[in-house]
Amino acid sequence: MTRRDVKTTTLVGTILEEEVVLSLADVCRASRLSAERVIEMAEEGIIEPVGRSPERWRFHGASLQRLRCAQRLEEDLGVNTAGIALVLDLMDELERLRARLGRFE
């Protein structure tokens, strides 16, 4: 019997549902961002936490997706925080318009 070399690929990721609620610490851990950076992005409107103070903030799964998109814009394209907020808002608007257009087709 001969031994074959088997190449294995491991995918790593997180699947989040809208109902998932995350703390600031959870978001920092999952996004690998500092609390200060997450707070800055929340203050800029990139993500919208629920709660009065960062210690009490809770985030939905969509916030983590937005943070990951924000990271790609920043790292790959060099977009600053204000620009990230604008790009994400425009992407949201485009998605809404496409959905609306889809209803007319």
Secondary structure, DSSP 8 states (H G I E B T S, - for coil): -----------------TT-EEEHHHHHHHHT--HHHHHHHHHTTSS--BSSSTTT-EEEHHHHHHHHHHHHHHHHH---HHHHHHHHHHHHHHHHHHHHHHHH-
